[in-house]
Amino acid sequence: MSTAAVTDKRPSTLRAASLPRWTPWAIAAGSLVLGIGISMGAGLDSQIQWGLIAAVLFVLGTFGIAARVEGRRQAKDRVATSLVWVAFLLAVVPLVSLIWVTAVRGVKVLDLYFLTHSMGVVADTEPGGGIYHAIIGSLEQVGLATLIGAPIGVLTAIYLVEYGRGRLAKAVTFFVDVMTGIPSIVAGLFILSLMLIFKMQPFGFAGSLALTILMMPVVVRSTEEMLKLVPNELREASLALGVPKWRTILKVVLPTSIGGITTGVMLAVARIAGETAPVLLLVFGNPFINNNPFEGAQASLPLYIYQQFANSAGSGAAFDRAWAASLTLIAFVMILNLVARGIARWKAPKTGR
Amino acid sequence: MAKRIDVSGLTAFYGSHKAIEDISMTVEPGSVTAFIGPSGCGKSTFLRTLNRMHEVTPGGRVEGKVLLDDEDLYGTGVDPVSVRREVGMVFQRPNPFPTMSIFDNVAAGLRLNGNYKKSELNDIVEKSLKGANLWNEVKDRLNKPGSGLSGGQQQRLCIARAIAVEPKVLLMDEPCSALDPISTLAIEDLIGELKERFTIVIVTHNMQQAARVSDRTAFFNLAAVGQPGRLIEIDDTERIFSNPSVQATEDYISGRFG
């Protein structure tokens, strides 16, 4: 391993012994080699274990070497830095591997035919078929849920930040917090019980209602934070011009925060786009194309993925379709996020000259 | 045109805390009145009661009367929004709307309050920016964001925005405290020009500024921390700075306070 590179021999109160720049890389390489060596010696065959041992060695090694050469304060600083790096890698590795595996397995059957055809009479065990019906279902259910949930959520946040005082505001905040914690299956059961009371068959809009319940608290929370970021001085400036409060909110507060609000709504949409449980209960699934969300069972992407896995009976064709649908869903959510970022950048308050 | 302000027995609260107590004064139309006094004595609070901005603060409450040409601002049925159209305000920190261009900032008060034709807006914006001595600096970049201007220019933009709605009274809450001496001079000159059209009330911590710009000066003080602020005296500026009738005023302006 590396040793100290003391560049200046004169005693100085400002300059102390320091490790060369490449030290962290050297320690990382060393601990990786050592980690693999220890694991082989001990007969561990999981690569995850190798990585974790190397990570622990890296943090300990950094501290030991830095403490000997640079002193305890610098050693602590280096340990904090290395911990951040290790945490970053631990978070990124599963994410990258997930996207990689989905992409590799998903592209097998993902083509225009797959995107534009339904399963129809294709049995789950046979090759062929597509996800057009599931895409339509997802778009309609998520779209309707957003149409209901986003305005209610944004208006609730406006009430909480701009008008809410006293008990009612506290109660609303409390119930929003409670709603954030509702498991999706419970939201589904709630709508299901209503459906049973009114003796209705599964249909897309019922799923939308359950998704709305899941979406609203997320929208309220993020919008609230964004509205709180708007400086009070802007509100006062507008009020002092003789602008009524509601117009101040509409023309000054909302335009200033619209970028953040859009991002928040898009993240909420991304969240509900991947929900399976309520859709399973309320929309039921349907291999045929059903364009009407208000009548009859529909499909949706997450539900389609689940059903392909569950009903595959070991058929490779069903697995391939499930992976391709997963890839489509990830792409869908990612495109939404990109759109949200674009809107946020486009609408952000301008500072340039 | 400019209007007279008549305050009698005004007391303002933040929740249960009494911030200012029993203030009475008259501000003549078309004059500049300066408020001076130590921090926390309620100058700004009092200023904000003059256009009903005080009640925007949670817990803000006012007792007493403020007459604007014989009409009580706190009378029953008075709409605070209409009050603020008559009594404009400029704040301590320049606060142009960040999403709007320079043009839109000046036009904001008009646009948000009613329908104006584009040509009318153009005329009013030009007139207001000229009134705020900013026209020559920004006439070529009216569509650029207002936040790209310098601090002094931003403050003059805020003044242009305030005078664009043609108020009768203009309140200024330490308008120069965030500005350099040159920008301050620009705004002080501007105050001298504006007082022909508006009644101006200005809060300032700078006594030279009060002496330079104002016709009348009011001195506020508080007996002790936690006590409400009071109006100690109001008189012609010349008299306040040469021969005040109250000892506390003399102590304050000559730096022998406390």
Boltz contact constraints between the chains, C-beta under 6 A:
constraints:
  - contact:
      token1: [A, 233]
      token2: [B, 95]
      max_distance: 6.0
  - contact:
      token1: [A, 234]
      token2: [B, 95]
      max_distance: 6.0
  - contact:
      token1: [A, 237]
      token2: [B, 95]
      max_distance: 6.0
  - contact:
      token1: [A, 239]
      token2: [B, 56]
      max_distance: 6.0
  - contact:
      token1: [A, 240]
      token2: [B, 84]
      max_distance: 6.0
  - contact:
      token1: [A, 240]
      token2: [B, 89]
      max_distance: 6.0
  - contact:
      token1: [A, 241]
      token2: [B, 109]
      max_distance: 6.0
  - contact:
      token1: [A, 241]
      token2: [B, 165]
      max_distance: 6.0
  - contact:
      token1: [A, 242]
      token2: [B, 81]
      max_distance: 6.0
  - contact:
      token1: [A, 242]
      token2: [B, 84]
      max_distance: 6.0
  - contact:
      token1: [A, 242]
      token2: [B, 85]
      max_distance: 6.0
  - contact:
      token1: [A, 243]
      token2: [B, 112]
      max_distance: 6.0
  - contact:
      token1: [A, 244]
      token2: [B, 81]
      max_distance: 6.0
  - contact:
      token1: [A, 247]
      token2: [B, 112]
      max_distance: 6.0
  - contact:
      token1: [A, 251]
      token2: [B, 112]
      max_distance: 6.0
  - contact:
      token1: [A, 252]
      token2: [B, 97]
      max_distance: 6.0
  - contact:
      token1: [A, 255]
      token2: [B, 99]
      max_distance: 6.0
  - contact:
      token1: [A, 256]
      token2: [B, 99]
      max_distance: 6.0
  - contact:
      token1: [A, 349]
      token2: [B, 98]
      max_distance: 6.0
  - contact:
      token1: [A, 349]
      token2: [B, 99]
      max_distance: 6.0
  - contact:
      token1: [A, 350]
      token2: [B, 145]
      max_distance: 6.0
  - contact:
      token1: [A, 351]
      token2: [B, 147]
      max_distance: 6.0
  - contact:
      token1: [A, 352]
      token2: [B, 148]
      max_distance: 6.0
  - contact:
      token1: [A, 353]
      token2: [B, 148]
      max_distance: 6.0
